[in-house]
Amino acid sequence: MIFFLFTSQVALAQKFEFKSKQNDLSIVYAPDDPKLNSISANLLANDIHAVFGYRPKVYDNLNSAKGKVIIIGTANSILIKGLTTELSSLDGKWESYKLEILSNPVKGINQAMVITGSDVRGTAYGVFSVSEKIGVSPWYWWADVTPVRKKKLLIDVPSFTSAEPTVKYRGIFINDEDWGLQPWAAKTFEPETGDIGPKTYQKVFELLLRLKANLIWPAMHPSTKAFYTYPGNIAMARDFQIIVGSSHAEPMLRNNVGEWDEKNMGHFNYLSNRQKVYEYWESRIKQSRSNNVIYTMGMRGIHDGAMEGVESPERAVPVLENIIKDQRTLLSRHVNPDAAQVPQVLTIYKEVLDNYEAGLKVPEDITLVWPDDNYGYIQRLSNEDEQKRKGGSGVYYHASYWGRPHDYLWLSSTHPGLIREEMTKAYLLGARNLWVINIGDIKPAEYDLQLFTDMAYDITPFIKANDVRVHQQKWLGQIFGPELAPQLNELMWKYYQLAFERRPEFMGWSQTEPTTPTKQSGYNHTAFGDQGQQRVDAYLSLEAQASKLSKHVPSNRKDAWYELIEYPLTGASLINQKFLYADKANLYARQGRKITGYFENLSRGAYERILKLTEKYNDTLANGKWRHMMSMNPRNLPAYDLPKFRPIARQPGLWGALPEGATEVKDKSMLPRFDQNNNQKYFIDLFLLQSSSAKISITPSADWIIPDHKKVELYGKGQFSQQRLWVSVDFSKVPKHSTEGSIEISDGAVRYLIYLPLNYGQDISQSSKRLIFANDHHVSLPAAAYARISAGKNGTWSLLNDLGSTGSSLQALPLEPFLPKAAKDGDHFNSAAFIEYEFQTFQDTSAVVSVFTLPTHPINKALGMRYGLSIDNGPIQIMNFETVGRSEEWKENVLSNSAIRQSPRIWMKAGKHTLKIIKIDPGVILDRIFVDLGSPGLYGVPSQRH
């Protein structure tokens, strides 16, 4: 789904009518163009049949047609040249098309819709734009978006020429296919091949063209035979005019995992086995030289590892330069005497980046492909000199990943706002020659793929931060109807927001490479209103909303609903429930609570529901079409298993009372502090410790203390063995100078006294709307809650209202022109852009300020990830959250989408405070600030009123 900006002569629209009437329409394609014309024409005929119930006849000459015709061809075809039409707008264009209506163009034809491409892919894009106009989604097959039947449709067709695509080469990498696409193809869709073969690639290539993409890096895991193993794969790519490349680990179109036979060929080592490697590459170049391909240059290990035979970047650089020289000699010999005319890329992935930074010289015509760090953050982009290179640059991006610190192969959870931010940054810094997204098995990453390819085709509608929300709503509206689109958009945005805080696959707090067991999550179940339950409740709310909306989904879109909405949303909810209920079960087991088994059963039930949810996807969805496609435990990592549960500890007493923030039952204890500025509610858990019952009375010391229950009865060992009591304070009734109240909780024999400390704070009506008040022992400052923002000589801070843990963030701009590194002694800070926050505290206490940024990387090696921090106009502390390689800090950063820098502990007096963040390096994205005044630990963002 592309929302077009047309750049040429736009005339008044003419009408073109489709009807559900036999012989009302025919399609004619230019036979002297490549075969894709015929393929496109027949696919359009199929689309018309799906919508209107009849299939137009398809001809390769106008003499056979009469009445109303759709004419398809390139500008150079005999068919199009025979028409009276102006085509200069297509001259010299790449993958553009012109769409126009002609009246009586030739004898016997009264009206023709003419789709003319500057080249054959441009023609195909024009054809599929018509398919979308009549209501056929690019996802009609891959996501079962069954077209809605119509009796007739009148569409407006203005005469226009599409712009050239923003990015020249746009495509996907099918990867980590072992648990999805490969078993599905081998066992369900293409058993005659027993693999991902030409029948599967035919569907993949059709999807790519409908998405206006043009490039494939084929599947390459050991489970899949090499693309060139099956001649039909190569023929299918040629027929669909799809450009074939290969991944960062597969130079010269060679799948080393499946094609390098170490037993017979020796080590994959260019230093010790150059001739064999050279012949291996030469053989593939000879085989592929007449195909539409892009060659990956350089050399790595057999499978996503470092090149053999070198121990350091310094040793690797001269070896790689010789390798690239030899590879280009092969291209000159077998493809084009001028190797610079052959499309080539060097993907600067993992250790190759170290080699490049160590001084690797790459020929100017080779495209530099910058990768993300596997978790959505691009590692670097071209500097001023690199932007001048003839070959330009591109991006290799991940929406699915296998590897450290943890895979995310099950559900699609990369935030659309992050994709938009990173890819527009890449575009602005010149990465416009090639974009490839690692899309795993294609399913269930349908929307991320749609967004990525739409941005690559036309970046213009995505430059502003909120544009991606508009895009998602239009996409959902096209599939499920405009009436549901606004609610669905909000629903799925919250799904991505929750996953941005912690991806579903990361909820076990385990890692891989090496694999570690799952453990208690970082969510605090005893403070901050019970973070664990808040997260469960957020997911349960999404499930309930989705269930309500599903009743309005038409029957022909039910399968699409399950694939695009219900399965990912419910799956994410259930894996969160599995771990967070297990957290509670294990926490309560230590405390001896009888309700422990109830939460253990909830965790087990969530696990069982995931199994059933996935079973439906594989066995009954779309009549078994997707059998073997969906695995809920790829690689069998511990995160997908049922958690372990501890036995219940024996504790003395019949029942207990535990206030929020406390971890041990005591006769006297205290709730967190209440104040009139934050209007808090805190909880007290009442729970049985024995298999018995208890009738409990709750007695406040004053009428301004408001518990939500006055009497509670506990019994059994299930959910009724515990009651959460919520307590609030009505400050309009609190006597002046009161500092404390209490609640007595008793069954007549056992008595607990819970104190309520008070703080009046100050009258909100007299305060700045931008002043934020301390909440008990912390202050939470979302990036967008600033009191003042000021541009400076070095740029500004710009609001991103589609990205961040609180829904928005601030980005240091501009990304260019490139500025010299700021002096570390604080020079120029007086004229730098800054943001100021104001907050009020109510006690003298020590404090630590934690600044959370998104874990982005420096734009280039000359820059860092720095900003200045000043508290109450004190000295400016320069913070730099740049990480190197796959360090332990980087691992924690990408698991939480946060990079954290802390101030030294300072003494903070009660009163108003100012915190200033000063721009230094471009690309820094400020997410939030947390001022710790002695609070318990937490994960993510505390719930707080602002």
Helices and strands as residue ranges (DSSP letters): E 14-19, E 26-29, H 36-52, E 57-59, G 62-64, E 67-74, H 78-81, G 88-90, E 97-106, E 109-117, H 120-133, E 152-157, E 160-161, E 169-174, G 177-179, H 181-184, I 185-189, H 198-210, E 215-217, G 227-229, H 231-240, E 243-244, G 251-253, H 256-259, H 262-265, H 274-288, E 295-296, H 313-334, G 339-341, E 344-347, H 351-357, E 367-371, G 386-388, E 393-398, H 416-428, E 431-440, H 446-457, G 460-462, H 467-480, H 485-501, G 504-506, H 531-550, G 555-557, H 558-561, I 562-566, H 567-591, H 596-619, G 621-624, G 634-636, G 638-640, E 655-659, E 668-670, E 674-675, E 681-688, E 693-700, E 705-707, E 711-715, G 719-721, E 722-729, G 731-733, E 740-746, E 751-759, G 764-766, E 771-773, E 778-782, E 788-790, E 796-800, E 809-813, G 829-831, E 834-841, E 845-853, E 866-871, E 877-880, H 888-896, E 899-902, E 906-908, E 911-919, E 925-932
